[in-house]
Amino acid sequence: MTEQLPVFVYGTLRPGGSNYAWALRGRTACEEPARMRGLALYEGPGYPYAVAPAEGEVHGELVLPAPARYAEVLRVLDRLEGYAPGAPDNLYERVTAEAVRPDGSTVRAWVYLAAAPLADKLRAAGTMIAGGDWADRVR
């Protein structure tokens, strides 16, 4: 079983985002604003990509799936993000990183980052989202 860490979401999975209702609503124990340092955020086709390492930070939410729904939620998120452990053609990689809560405390969390081949392309020719907040971009 995968360690039951919160998941840091920064795009369409944030509350109010286009994938939140069907993927997360009613399946979480708690949600709170957070940010992750050492990342850059790039525009994608209707959703963003976080890239590491980078100078900057990304804003999002820490979402803790309800314990009884944890495995189900992680499977749904992995499928949505095009991630399979060890697969060479992943769109995203699910990794752990430190998230910063509003009070300044940190917590380890899962985050989906652009896989290396895509991250290289984004660094070379992608459009970075200034300020690292997808919600600001779509308002």
GUTOR-951678 format. One line per 10 residues: number of its first residue (from 1); their letters; for each residue x, y, z of C-alpha. Coordinates in steps of 0.05 Angstrom, whole numbers, plus 5000, padded with zeros to 4 digits. Layout:
<pts>
NUM = a = X/Y/Z | ... $
</pts>
This chain:
<pts>
1 = mteqlpvfvy = 5000/5000/5000 | 5025/5070/4982 | 5038/5116/5041 | 4975/5156/5056 | 5002/5226/5046 | 4962/5286/5025 | 4963/5303/4951 | 4984/5373/4929 | 4939/5394/4871 | 4952/5457/4830 $
11 = gtlrpggsny = 4908/5456/4768 | 4841/5427/4749 | 4837/5385/4812 | 4834/5445/4858 | 4766/5460/4888 | 4725/5493/4834 | 4769/5464/4779 | 4740/5423/4722 | 4763/5356/4749 | 4751/5368/4823 $
21 = awalrgrtac = 4677/5349/4826 | 4682/5280/4795 | 4751/5261/4822 | 4753/5289/4893 | 4687/5319/4918 | 4660/5277/4976 | 4724/5235/4978 | 4769/5279/5021 | 4780/5285/5096 | 4808/5355/5091 $
31 = eeparmrgla = 4833/5407/5042 | 4875/5469/5054 | 4914/5521/5014 | 4988/5506/5005 | 5048/5520/4961 | 5110/5482/4938 | 5177/5514/4928 | 5229/5495/4876 | 5177/5487/4821 | 5155/5525/4759 $
41 = lyegpgypya = 5086/5523/4729 | 5075/5518/4653 | 5013/5523/4611 | 4986/5460/4580 | 4927/5444/4536 | 4873/5464/4586 | 4913/5445/4648 | 4981/5463/4677 | 5046/5425/4686 | 5091/5434/4747 $
51 = vapaegevhg = 5165/5425/4731 | 5223/5412/4780 | 5274/5434/4795 | 5262/5507/4783 | 5267/5575/4815 | 5198/5594/4841 | 5138/5563/4874 | 5070/5535/4855 | 5006/5551/4892 | 4952/5499/4902 $
61 = elvlpapary = 4915/5458/4954 | 4934/5400/4999 | 4880/5348/4993 | 4878/5289/5041 | 4834/5233/5014 | 4788/5202/5066 | 4823/5140/5094 | 4770/5091/5069 | 4774/5122/4999 | 4849/5133/4995 $
71 = aevlrvldrl = 4869/5077/4948 | 4809/5092/4903 | 4826/5166/4899 | 4899/5153/4883 | 4880/5104/4827 | 4833/5157/4798 | 4886/5211/4802 | 4940/5166/4772 | 4895/5150/4713 | 4876/5222/4703 $
81 = egyapgapdn = 4949/5245/4705 | 4973/5190/4658 | 5017/5159/4711 | 5035/5086/4721 | 5093/5068/4768 | 5156/5055/4727 | 5123/5066/4659 | 5171/5099/4609 | 5116/5139/4575 | 5085/5174/4635 $
91 = lyervtaeav = 5058/5244/4623 | 5068/5260/4697 | 5109/5227/4753 | 5079/5222/4822 | 5134/5241/4872 | 5138/5266/4944 | 5157/5337/4961 | 5149/5387/5018 | 5087/5429/5017 | 5083/5494/5057 $
101 = rpdgstvraw = 5018/5508/5095 | 4992/5578/5107 | 5022/5578/5178 | 5091/5563/5149 | 5094/5491/5173 | 5112/5438/5121 | 5085/5369/5105 | 5107/5315/5057 | 5057/5306/5001 | 5047/5271/4935 $
111 = vylaaaplad = 5051/5317/4874 | 5046/5302/4800 | 5104/5334/4762 | 5115/5335/4687 | 5156/5273/4668 | 5228/5287/4647 | 5219/5287/4571 | 5160/5335/4576 | 5194/5378/4629 | 5254/5387/4582 $
121 = klraagtmia = 5208/5410/4525 | 5171/5458/4571 | 5236/5489/4596 | 5259/5498/4524 | 5196/5525/4492 | 5138/5526/4542 | 5099/5585/4569 | 5112/5595/4643 | 5054/5618/4686 | 5080/5679/4724 $
131 = ggdwadrvr = 5067/5674/4799 | 5057/5599/4796 | 4982/5601/4808 | 4937/5567/4756 | 4875/5596/4790 | 4900/5667/4775 | 4911/5645/4703 | 4840/5620/4692 | 4804/5677/4727 $
</pts>
